[in-house]
Amino acid sequence: MLHYLPGCDVRKNHPEAVARMQAYMENKGIVIDQCCRIKNKFLQDRDTIIHNCTLCQLILNEVYPDNECLSLYEYVLNDRSFPWADHQGEKITVQDCWRSRNNKPLQLAIRECLKRMHYTIIEMDENYSKTTYCGVWLNNTPAKDCVEIAPKTFARITKNHLRLLSSEEQIKNMEQWVQQYTTKQILVYCNGCEKGIRLGGKQPIHLIELLSEGL
């Protein structure tokens, strides 16, 4: 059985886009689940989970290591009838996320989605596995419920990658980071990345917004 997790923060930040995507998924007969942080397991052995959140991905990989975990972007690429919007060669910079730095299929799927929408993709020097960016997510203590449900993952992150900074330092870092973008449109697929870019003074666009345009 296929399960779709829209992602709590993605739903909060992009309610209309998520509603259209959820309706599309329901028409495909896919079960809609609400949150990856539910402590009672909701997947059976052969279930596949479809997500569009990099934090969900981290948690799901620990809680359901034996279940197939697929990004929304990989899923829609396999739907020959999916209605792609046409952006007629507009330039867009892809901001890869640190949380998905080792997920090459997801990264490739994101770029293929942009190609299907006829975007001209601009790559950053730090892309794919080289990316170090997740907004200010690594500059703040992880949420308690995330730690509780995926303790191994967050113990590893806290020990090896967390770098706590004051609010002022975070803003300064984000203002410096966004200076490297050379296009008006900046593509994100992560809530942390999206928040960080906005904190730096730019307006990114989440991929789910682009995918929902044709729905």
N, C-alpha and C positions, 0 to 999 in steps of 0.2 A: 504494500500500500504506500502511496505517496502522501507525505505531509508537507505543508507549506507553513513556515514561520515568517511572518512579515517583519518581525523585530519590533520590540517595544518603542525604541527611540526613533526608528525609521517611521513607524506609524505616527508618532507624536509630531515629528518634523515634517512629514509629507503625507498628511491624512488623505487627501483626494487621490493622489497617485497610488497609495497603498490600497484604497478602496477599489479603484479600477483594476488593479492587479489581482486583488483578492477575488473579485467577481470573475475575472478571466480564469483563475485557478479553480474556482468552484464549478465553472462550466466544463472544466476538464475532469471533474469528479475527484479532485484532490482535497484531502482533509485539511482544514484550516486550524492550526494550533496557534496559541497566543504568545507563549513565552518559553524560552529555553531554560529558564531558571526554576521551573516547576520541579520540586523534589521528588514527586511521585513519577516514576518513569512512564512515558506515554507511547514509546515505540516498541513494536514487536520485533522479533529477530530479523525478519526480511524486509522491514519497512525502510523506505528511503526518505530522507529529510531534505527539503529544498529551502534554502535560506538566502537572505540578501543583507546580512549583517556580519561584519567581521568579528564582533564580540560573540555573537551566537556561534560562529564557527569554532572559536576557541573552546567554548564550553561544551558544545556538542561532541567535539573530537575526544574529550575526556570522558564525558558521561555515556556516550554511545560509540565507543571505539569500533564496534563490529558492524555498525550500520552505515550504509552508503550515505555520504553527506555531499550534496550537490548544490552549487550556487544557482540562484534564479537565472543568472546570465547564461550558464551552460544549458539550463532547461529550455529557455525560449529559443535558443539557436537550433534546437532539434525539432521545433514546431514549424513546419513548412508554411503554415497558414498565419503565422504571427504577423500582425500589421505594423511594419516598421515605418517610423516617420522619416522624412527626407530633409536633411539639413544642407544639401547642395554644396558640399565642399567647405563648409565653415570650419575654421580652425578651433581645436580644443586641446588643452593640455591635460594629460592623464596624471593624476596624483596617486601613485601606488601607496598602499597602506602597509605599515610595518607588521601588523597582525596577520597579514596574508602574504608576507614576503616569500614564504616557502610553498605557496599554492599556485604553481604555474598554470594549471588548467583554468583556474578562475581568472588570472591575469590575462591570459590569452583570450578567454571568452569575452571579457570586457572590451578588449580592442576589436574583436570581431563584431560585437554588437554595434560599436561606433562605426565600423566600416559598413555594416548593413544600413546604417542611417546616413551614409555618405558624408561622414565627417572626415576632415583632414586631421590626423592625429599628430600632436607634438609631444615628443618624449622628453622627459627630464633626464639629467645626468644620473641622478639616483632613481633608478626604476627597477622593476622586477625584484630580484633578491637583494639588490643593493640599497633598497629604500630604508631609511631610518625614521620615517615620518609617521606619526599618528596623532598629529595635533599636540595637545597637552596631556594626552591620556597617560603617558608614562611619567608625567610630572605631578601626579596626584595619587593618593592612596586608592587602591581598587575597592569597588563597592563590596560591602559585607556579604551580600547574597551571592555574588559571583565567587568570592573566596570559599564560601560554604559549599557550593555545589560543585566547584571544580578546584579543589584545594591543591592538587599537584601542579596544575598549570599556573595558578597564581602564586604559589610559593616560588616556582622557578622564575617567574617574571619579576616578582618582588626582590628576589636575591640578586638577579643578574642584570636587570634592565631598568628598574625604577630609579628615577632621579627627581626627588621632590624639589619643587621650586615655589617661590612666593608668587602670588597673583601678578605682581608687577613684573617679575622676571619672565613669567609665561607670556604676558602681553608683548613684552619687548622682543622675545624670541620669535613670536608669531609675526610681528610686524617686519622683522628682518627676513623671515622665511618667504613671505609672499612677494618680496621684491624680485624674486627670480622668475616669476611667471611672465611669459611674453605674449600671452593671449588673454582676451577678455573672458573667454569661457574656460573654466577649470572644472574638470570632471573628478568627482569623488564617488567612492562606493563604501564609505566608512563614516559613521557618525563622529568619531573622534577627529578624523581628518577634516570633516566639514566644520566642526566647531572651531578647530584651530585656525582654519583659513578665515572664517568669519571674525574671529578674535583679532586676526591680523589686519582686518579692514577690507578684505575681498569677499566677493559673493560667488561661491562655488555652486555647481549644480550636481545633484545626486543622480546617478544613473537610473534609478527607478522613476524619476521624473521624465526622463527622455523615453524610457520604455513605455510609459503610460500614455504618451501623446497620441498613439494610434489606437488606443483601446476605447 
